[in-house]
Amino acid sequence: MTEHDDFLTGRIARIPAPNHDADWERLTTQARIAMTRAYVPYSDYPVGAAALLEDGSIVSGCNVENASYGLTLCAECTMIGALQMAGGGKIVAFTCVNRQGEYITPCGRCRQLLLEFSAETMHVRTARGATTLAALLPESFGPRDLEMNDLENR
C-alpha cells in the first residue's frame, strides 16, 4: 500500500501534508475518514480526530468504546497512540468531527492529552472556528512547566 492508498482507504496512518500551514480542509477530511473507523456499539457516537504535525504529516484516530465504559478510548487517545507508534512529533493543528462531519471541541481530558504533544502555537478547529489550544486550556500545566522546573533546579 502507498501513502495515497492510505488516504483513500481511511487507514489510520501518517499521511504527508504539502506544508506546515494548517490546511483545515485536508485535516477535516482525514478526521472524517477516521470517524468512519470508530467502534461505538454503546453510544453510537463516532468521532474522528486528525492532527497536522511540525514535519508536515497528518496523523488521525477514532474513538473505540468498551463494554467497561471507563476503558473507552477517545479519538484523541488513539490518535496520540498512532502518533507515538509512527515516531512521535509535535502537533501544530488539530480537529475532530462527529458522524455528521461537524466540528466538535475536545473535552478537558483530551485537551490535556493534546497539550502533552503540542507545538507552542498549536491551533484547534472547533465549531466556532480556529483557536489556540492555550485559549481552550488557559493556565495549563504541562511538559514545558516541568522543563522550566528542571532548569531552575540545576
LOLUMLUM-379568 format. One record per residue (C-alpha): x, y, z; residue in three letters; residue number from 1; chain. Coordinates in Angstrom, 3 decimals, padded with zeros to 6 digits. Example, Ala and Ser with C-alpha at 12.3 -4.5 7.8 and 13.67 -1.06 7.14 Angstrom:
% residues 2
R        u        v        w rest  nr kette
R  012.300 -004.500  007.800  ala   1     A
R  013.670 -001.060  007.140  ser   2     A
% end
This chain:
% residues 154
R        u        v        w rest  nr kette
R  000.000  000.000  000.000  met   1     A
R  001.170  003.500 -000.772  thr   2     A
R  000.537  006.663  001.211  glu   3     A
R -002.014  007.601 -001.484  his   4     A
R -003.860  004.323 -000.789  asp   5     A
R -003.872  005.166  002.940  asp   6     A
R -005.595  008.455  002.155  phe   7     A
R -008.244  006.794  000.005  leu   8     A
R -008.979  003.839  002.285  thr   9     A
R -009.033  005.738  005.561  gly  10     A
R -006.319  003.516  007.053  arg  11     A
R -005.059  005.149  010.234  ile  12     A
R -001.590  006.251  009.226  ala  13     A
R  000.703  009.232  008.971  arg  14     A
R -000.024  010.983  005.711  ile  15     A
R  002.269  013.654  004.229  pro  16     A
R  000.810  017.132  004.036  ala  17     A
R  002.002  019.694  001.491  pro  18     A
R  003.447  022.123  004.057  asn  19     A
R  003.217  023.278  007.666  his  20     A
R  000.289  025.633  007.146  asp  21     A
R -002.954  024.315  008.563  ala  22     A
R -004.923  023.028  005.601  asp  23     A
R -008.206  022.703  007.515  trp  24     A
R -009.994  021.063  004.587  glu  25     A
R -007.418  018.280  004.299  arg  26     A
R -007.226  017.855  008.073  leu  27     A
R -011.015  017.680  008.315  thr  28     A
R -011.138  015.094  005.527  thr  29     A
R -008.723  012.906  007.475  gln  30     A
R -010.788  013.307  010.662  ala  31     A
R -013.939  012.337  008.734  arg  32     A
R -012.233  009.253  007.287  ile  33     A
R -011.012  008.282  010.772  ala  34     A
R -014.549  008.734  012.132  met  35     A
R -015.776  006.001  009.777  thr  36     A
R -013.454  003.555  011.572  arg  37     A
R -014.864  004.263  015.050  ala  38     A
R -016.040  001.361  017.211  tyr  39     A
R -019.115  002.719  019.009  val  40     A
R -021.617 -000.085  019.762  pro  41     A
R -022.760  001.557  023.030  tyr  42     A
R -023.064  005.281  022.370  ser  43     A
R -023.463  005.154  018.578  asp  44     A
R -021.477  008.433  018.576  tyr  45     A
R -018.470  008.063  016.255  pro  46     A
R -015.704  010.643  016.457  val  47     A
R -012.692  011.138  014.219  gly  48     A
R -009.630  013.229  015.008  ala  49     A
R -006.712  014.446  012.912  ala  50     A
R -003.596  016.462  013.648  ala  51     A
R -001.028  018.217  011.500  leu  52     A
R  002.498  017.722  012.814  leu  53     A
R  005.501  020.036  012.635  glu  54     A
R  007.076  017.802  009.987  asp  55     A
R  004.040  018.337  007.720  gly  56     A
R  002.490  014.893  008.156  ser  57     A
R -001.030  014.158  009.370  ile  58     A
R -001.972  011.548  011.964  val  59     A
R -005.536  010.525  012.799  ser  60     A
R -007.585  008.431  015.217  gly  61     A
R -011.116  007.387  016.133  cys  62     A
R -012.967  006.592  019.331  asn  63     A
R -013.017  002.950  020.476  val  64     A
R -015.644  002.017  023.053  glu  65     A
R -015.545 -000.805  025.569  asn  66     A
R -018.274 -002.653  027.494  ala  67     A
R -016.468 -001.412  030.597  ser  68     A
R -017.275  002.218  029.757  tyr  69     A
R -014.326  003.686  031.658  gly  70     A
R -011.941  001.873  029.316  leu  71     A
R -013.319  003.642  026.245  thr  72     A
R -010.678  005.481  024.217  leu  73     A
R -011.428  008.905  022.791  cys  74     A
R -010.419  009.647  019.203  ala  75     A
R -007.671  011.886  020.572  glu  76     A
R -006.247  008.947  022.555  cys  77     A
R -005.996  006.607  019.589  thr  78     A
R -004.574  009.452  017.506  met  79     A
R -001.831  010.091  020.070  ile  80     A
R -001.112  006.349  020.155  gly  81     A
R -000.750  006.365  016.364  ala  82     A
R  001.487  009.433  016.646  leu  83     A
R  003.832  007.707  019.071  gln  84     A
R  003.849  004.463  017.094  met  85     A
R  004.851  006.425  013.989  ala  86     A
R  007.811  008.056  015.739  gly  87     A
R  006.301  010.982  017.634  gly  88     A
R  006.197  014.659  016.839  gly  89     A
R  004.593  017.919  017.869  lys  90     A
R  001.060  018.886  016.838  ile  91     A
R  000.596  022.276  015.166  val  92     A
R -003.092  021.942  014.193  ala  93     A
R -005.900  019.642  015.322  phe  94     A
R -009.548  018.971  014.631  thr  95     A
R -012.192  016.385  015.448  cys  96     A
R -015.597  015.659  013.955  val  97     A
R -018.789  013.733  014.736  asn  98     A
R -020.860  011.416  012.494  arg  99     A
R -022.273  014.354  010.544  gln 100     A
R -018.738  015.578  009.885  gly 101     A
R -019.361  018.610  012.099  glu 102     A
R -016.539  020.062  014.144  tyr 103     A
R -016.634  019.249  017.843  ile 104     A
R -014.424  020.559  020.621  thr 105     A
R -012.260  018.159  022.646  pro 106     A
R -013.216  017.606  026.279  cys 107     A
R -010.943  018.799  029.085  gly 108     A
R -009.198  015.444  029.443  arg 109     A
R -008.402  015.359  025.742  cys 110     A
R -007.238  018.993  025.774  arg 111     A
R -004.698  017.990  028.423  gln 112     A
R -003.651  014.988  026.321  leu 113     A
R -003.191  017.236  023.278  leu 114     A
R -001.138  019.689  025.354  leu 115     A
R  001.402  016.951  026.061  glu 116     A
R  002.172  016.636  022.338  phe 117     A
R  001.521  020.197  021.164  ser 118     A
R  003.796  022.694  019.499  ala 119     A
R  003.807  026.005  021.356  glu 120     A
R  001.405  027.654  018.910  thr 121     A
R -000.966  024.757  018.278  met 122     A
R -004.345  025.643  016.751  his 123     A
R -007.624  023.768  017.133  val 124     A
R -010.539  023.925  014.684  arg 125     A
R -013.847  023.983  016.563  thr 126     A
R -017.451  024.666  015.556  ala 127     A
R -016.785  028.339  016.316  arg 128     A
R -013.649  028.462  014.148  gly 129     A
R -009.931  028.073  014.707  ala 130     A
R -008.459  028.991  018.074  thr 131     A
R -005.331  028.201  020.036  thr 132     A
R -005.004  025.314  022.446  leu 133     A
R -003.956  027.902  025.026  ala 134     A
R -007.374  029.567  024.659  ala 135     A
R -009.132  026.229  025.190  leu 136     A
R -006.926  025.258  028.124  leu 137     A
R -005.949  028.501  029.900  pro 138     A
R -003.299  028.447  032.614  glu 139     A
R -002.489  024.852  031.717  ser 140     A
R  000.196  022.730  033.305  phe 141     A
R  002.243  020.561  031.002  gly 142     A
R  005.675  019.387  029.891  pro 143     A
R  007.041  022.908  029.419  arg 144     A
R  006.348  023.645  033.100  asp 145     A
R  008.359  020.599  034.128  leu 146     A
R  011.199  021.587  031.789  glu 147     A
R  011.343  025.047  033.401  met 148     A
R  011.355  023.472  036.866  asn 149     A
R  014.250  021.196  035.859  asp 150     A
R  016.248  024.187  034.598  leu 151     A
R  015.648  026.140  037.815  glu 152     A
R  016.824  023.210  039.959  asn 153     A
R  020.167  022.805  038.157  arg 154     A
% end
